[in-house]
Amino acid sequence: MRLFRDTIKGGDYRAREANVYRLAEVSGDIIDQCVAQGVPFARDYSGMLDNRSFGGAQVSRTFYARGQTGQQLLLGAYGALSREISRGTVTLHTRSEMLDLVVDNDAQGVARARGIIVRNMVTGDLERYAAHAVVVASGGYGNVYYLSTNAMNSNVSAAWACHRQGALFANPCYVQIHPTCIPVHGDYQSKLTLMSESLRNDGRIWVPKRKEDAEAIRRGEKGPNDIAEEDRDYYLERRYPAFGNLVPRDVASRAAKERCDAGYGVGTGLAVYLDFRDAIQRLGRDVVEQKYGNLFQMYQKIVDTDPYEEPMMIYPAVHYTMGGLWVDYELQTTIPGLFAAGEANFSDHGANRLGASALMQGLADGYFVLPYTLQNYLADQIYVGKVESNTPAFDAAEQRVRERIERLMGIAGKSGLSGDSGISDAPANSQLSTLNSQFHSVDHYHKALGRIMWEYCGMARSKESLATAAQKVAELEDDFYQHVCVPGTADSMNPELEKAWHLADYFELARLIVADATQREESCGGHFRVEHQTADGETLRDLSLIHI
Ligand SMILES: Cc1cc2nc3c(=O)[nH]c(=O)nc-3n(C[C@H](O)[C@H](O)[C@H](O)COP(=O)(O)OP(=O)(O)OC[C@H]3O[C@@H](n4cnc5c(N)ncnc54)[C@H](O)[C@@H]3O)c2cc1C
């Protein structure tokens, strides 16, 4: 009951209660399932599974595997999948990317998902897969912001292909910005690193109380250890005494931004301290090392300062997307026969996801929901024979993909820079540099899109900033279709083409995120409209519930 309540409250009352209730009901089974798959959850002295607190929860109930819970859950699931592959019950298609969804009318004229078009990423061949139902579990879309904690190849394209075919997309503007990440350190960075939320169990977050101290730290004249205890502002403990450093992620992120915007940031000015001094004094270095040693080591390797001696510097970064394909209670999208699971759907987290619950939801969807709800759907399809892939619907979908690839390859191809002639056949050097000044790489556009989204549709949004975002995204998209250079050929391995395909979808998604954020005249969870806040700077929800 507590998990249900915390998830609903943490999501700012924007989640569908029935789904969350089911999630809470199966949460214990998920842990049993994972233990059976060999996930090495931490155990206490008596051998029972141990647990700890996480952001947004006032009780200790999160099962964990040191600072690597997510990775260990992945390894457990992957091990179980590998077993099924070797038994022949599952066929794994690596290096294959779904580019389109095939929707076809059945005998009664009902449009149903009947398969997908896939690009073989090694040969560039387009392949057809036909089925009675399609499940999309392709993850979230945080990389629309370019810099995020997500894997660099994580993208929205599969879900967006479904949206282009008519599946509704829900709550796209609910983006979670995680409070404990290593701050941005330069223009050429392509990825941000998450420091596990578990660190907030024992670490204390602070900035200097006095602006002069913060400025001296930024100039390098003072270090954190030069700031006396009474001159430190433990702003989360001050503002939220009930939760302290374990407030939900959206609250912690906004509070860090507020302090930095007010001039109290450290490092580049966009960072706050996460300090283990008191934990080390209270528990001893050995205990802290046992709990968080791997995270401390990772931090030291990236930042080159010792977090046992000096507090870590952290800043919020894009981490998770609560929005996604709209699904009903059965996890079916608005296209019959198309199901969405995990981060790709919008189902359980409302406007903000609580710590540790992404994998819980993904595992619930995969192990405890879809095996039953897919059957409900397939029971109705029992009289439908083998679905063939040589139908006009498949021809049309494949043609759509070919045309889009040709369009992307053709933009700079017309100038001899890419396309069928290939970059190596490009004009002589002097000519090439002239052309290069007109054309830009996919990454150039992706970075620019990310900057627009972060600046104008990030942690704080206003009517004006969103109008600016809409205009800038449209201008950039226009420029992309005139000046992006995709080298290589379509019929071979071509990572630049893959990135260009993803980015073309991100442009469309960005427009939808901005439109959603503009229409949503309220603040809740990851969506903070500056026009809708309390006198204390907290989110002000629209209580008429029209946004649910
Ligand atoms: C650094 C980090 C740490 C995290 N730690 C935790 C944690 O401790 N606990 C927790 O609960 N959550 C955590 N999360 C969140 C959680 O990992 C994700 O929400 C979760 O992995 C989403 O699972 P998924 O299966 O829905 O999608 P993903 O794990 O993103 O998997 C999607 C898969 O689909 C594939 N794919 C995508 N597009 C296509 C396509 N077009 N064709 C074919 N395949 C495609 C991808 O290659 C990928 O294999 C963390 C996330 C990050 C980034």
The ligand as an ORCA input file, in Angstrom:
! r2SCAN-3c Opt
* xyz 0 1
  C      22.679      5.210    -15.964
  C      21.316      4.665    -15.625
  C      21.102      4.026    -14.431
  C      19.836      3.536    -14.106
  N      19.647      2.895    -12.909
  C      18.433      2.404    -12.616
  C      18.217      1.682    -11.392
  O      19.134      1.471    -10.617
  N      16.955      1.229    -11.136
  C      15.928      1.448    -11.990
  O      14.817      0.998    -11.716
  N      16.109      2.107    -13.151
  C      17.329      2.586    -13.485
  N      17.511      3.267    -14.672
  C      16.376      3.392    -15.623
  C      16.213      2.069    -16.363
  O      17.486      1.523    -16.632
  C      15.488      2.232    -17.686
  O      14.311      2.936    -17.474
  C      15.189      0.863    -18.246
  O      16.397      0.228    -18.630
  C      14.256      0.911    -19.427
  O      14.108     -0.424    -19.854
  P      13.457     -0.754    -21.230
  O      13.617     -2.228    -21.423
  O      12.108     -0.161    -21.296
  O      14.362      0.022    -22.303
  P      15.928     -0.070    -22.566
  O      16.649     -0.663    -21.427
  O      16.337      1.292    -23.029
  O      16.025     -1.100    -23.754
  C      15.534     -0.791    -25.021
  C      16.137     -1.779    -25.993
  O      15.512     -1.617    -27.255
  C      16.512     -1.532    -28.255
  N      15.996     -0.688    -29.332
  C      15.708      0.624    -29.300
  N      15.226      1.040    -30.486
  C      15.204     -0.047    -31.286
  C      14.811     -0.262    -32.642
  N      14.347      0.736    -33.401
  N      14.939     -1.513    -33.158
  C      15.415     -2.535    -32.395
  N      15.797     -2.392    -31.100
  C      15.687     -1.158    -30.561
  C      17.713     -0.916    -27.574
  O      18.890     -1.240    -28.270
  C      17.632     -1.571    -26.199
  O      18.266     -2.812    -26.200
  C      18.768      3.725    -15.016
  C      18.988      4.352    -16.244
  C      20.251      4.826    -16.554
  C      20.446      5.510    -17.886
*
